[in-house]
Amino acid sequence: MIKGLGISTVWSLDQQRTKAFFTEKLDFEVRSDLAVGDMRWITVGAKDQPDVELALMSLDGPGLDPESAEAMKKLVAKGALGAGAFHTDDCRRDFETFSARGVEFVQEPKERPYGIEAIFRDDNGNWYSLTERSEKLDFSKDFG
């Protein structure tokens, strides 16, 4: 039986730079950084969520044929791929903090039916939602 999500992939054009983005700009912690055969395995995660990690996967490593790797590089760099949504208790505060650290936001915080949301990109071009959920909204009741 599936018990939850443990690791999710973030495609990286430069693993070291992406690791610095997540740790220095978003305050994530490094969970692992090691060589596994001919690839580097780096995972990061939010300090308050130890059971979920992001694997910063190189598009130059094993696992993708050259044609697929080239296509993925173009999609990532173009900013065509969404990589997920991060929850926050204060979207506007985090928007100000992360903006001051050089994080590129493509959407400032806006009121949505589900809360307050801003959209940012990582150092590769992957985009993320930064969402402060509305207390009055119950996803399991309203959307389940």
C-alpha positions as CSV (number, residue, x, y, z in Angstrom):
1,M,0.0,0.0,0.0
2,I,1.3,3.5,-0.9
3,K,1.9,5.6,2.2
4,G,2.8,8.9,0.6
5,L,5.3,10.6,-1.6
6,G,9.0,10.3,-0.6
7,I,11.1,11.7,-3.5
8,S,10.1,13.9,-6.5
9,T,12.4,14.8,-9.4
10,V,13.5,18.3,-10.3
11,W,15.4,18.3,-13.6
12,S,18.6,20.3,-13.3
13,L,20.9,21.8,-15.9
14,D,23.7,22.2,-13.3
15,Q,23.2,20.2,-10.1
16,Q,25.7,22.2,-8.0
17,R,24.0,25.5,-9.0
18,T,20.5,24.0,-8.3
19,K,21.6,22.7,-4.9
20,A,22.8,26.3,-4.1
21,F,19.5,27.7,-5.3
22,F,17.5,25.5,-3.0
23,T,19.7,25.8,0.0
24,E,20.8,29.4,-0.2
25,K,17.7,31.1,-1.6
26,L,14.9,28.8,-0.3
27,D,16.5,27.6,3.0
28,F,16.2,23.9,2.1
29,E,18.6,21.4,3.6
30,V,20.8,18.9,1.8
31,R,19.6,15.4,2.6
32,S,22.1,13.5,0.4
33,D,25.0,14.3,-2.0
34,L,26.9,11.3,-3.2
35,A,28.3,9.6,-6.3
36,V,26.4,6.6,-7.4
37,G,28.2,5.0,-10.3
38,D,28.6,7.6,-13.0
39,M,25.9,9.9,-11.6
40,R,25.6,12.3,-8.7
41,W,22.6,11.8,-6.3
42,I,21.6,15.0,-4.6
43,T,18.4,15.5,-2.6
44,V,17.2,18.5,-0.7
45,G,14.1,19.2,1.4
46,A,12.2,21.7,3.5
47,K,13.5,21.6,7.0
48,D,10.0,21.2,8.5
49,Q,9.2,18.2,6.2
50,P,11.8,15.5,6.7
51,D,9.8,12.8,4.9
52,V,9.8,14.5,1.4
53,E,12.9,15.1,-0.7
54,L,13.5,16.7,-4.1
55,A,16.0,14.7,-6.2
56,L,18.1,17.2,-8.3
57,M,18.5,15.1,-11.4
58,S,21.1,16.0,-14.1
59,L,19.9,15.9,-17.6
60,D,23.4,14.8,-18.6
61,G,23.5,11.7,-16.6
62,P,22.3,8.2,-17.2
63,G,18.6,7.4,-17.7
64,L,17.8,9.5,-20.7
65,D,18.9,8.8,-24.3
66,P,20.7,11.8,-25.9
67,E,17.6,12.9,-28.0
68,S,15.3,12.9,-24.9
69,A,18.0,14.6,-22.8
70,E,18.3,17.4,-25.4
71,A,14.5,17.8,-25.7
72,M,14.2,18.0,-21.9
73,K,17.0,20.5,-21.6
74,K,15.1,22.8,-24.0
75,L,11.8,22.4,-22.1
76,V,13.4,23.1,-18.8
77,A,15.4,26.1,-20.0
78,K,12.3,27.5,-21.7
79,G,10.3,27.3,-18.4
80,A,7.7,25.0,-19.8
81,L,7.7,22.5,-16.9
82,G,6.0,23.0,-13.5
83,A,7.7,21.1,-10.8
84,G,5.2,21.4,-7.9
85,A,3.6,23.6,-5.3
86,F,5.2,24.6,-2.0
87,H,3.0,25.5,1.0
88,T,3.8,28.5,3.2
89,D,2.2,30.1,6.2
90,D,2.9,33.6,4.7
91,C,3.1,33.9,0.9
92,R,3.7,37.7,0.9
93,R,6.5,37.5,3.5
94,D,8.2,34.7,1.5
95,F,7.8,36.5,-1.7
96,E,9.6,39.5,-0.2
97,T,12.4,37.4,1.3
98,F,13.0,35.2,-1.8
99,S,12.8,38.2,-4.1
100,A,15.5,39.9,-2.1
101,R,17.6,36.8,-2.5
102,G,17.3,36.9,-6.3
103,V,14.5,34.4,-6.9
104,E,12.7,35.2,-10.1
105,F,8.9,35.5,-9.6
106,V,6.7,35.4,-12.7
107,Q,3.6,36.2,-10.6
108,E,3.4,38.3,-7.4
109,P,1.2,37.0,-4.6
110,K,-2.5,37.1,-5.7
111,E,-5.7,36.1,-4.0
112,R,-7.1,32.9,-5.3
113,P,-10.1,30.8,-4.3
114,Y,-7.8,28.5,-2.4
115,G,-5.6,31.1,-0.8
116,I,-2.7,33.4,-1.8
117,E,-0.4,32.2,-4.5
118,A,2.8,33.4,-6.1
119,I,4.7,31.7,-9.0
120,F,8.5,31.5,-9.2
121,R,11.2,29.8,-11.2
122,D,14.3,27.9,-10.0
123,D,17.7,28.5,-11.5
124,N,16.9,26.1,-14.4
125,G,13.5,27.5,-15.4
126,N,11.2,25.0,-13.6
127,W,8.3,26.9,-12.1
128,Y,6.6,26.4,-8.7
129,S,3.6,27.6,-7.0
130,L,4.2,29.2,-3.5
131,T,0.8,28.9,-1.8
132,E,-0.6,30.1,1.5
133,R,-3.8,28.0,1.8
134,S,-7.0,29.7,2.8
135,E,-8.1,28.5,6.3
136,K,-11.7,28.4,5.1
137,L,-11.0,26.1,2.3
138,D,-11.0,22.3,3.0
139,F,-9.6,20.6,-0.1
140,S,-11.0,17.2,0.9
141,K,-14.5,18.6,1.2
142,D,-14.4,21.2,-1.5
143,F,-12.6,19.2,-4.2
144,G,-12.7,15.6,-3.0
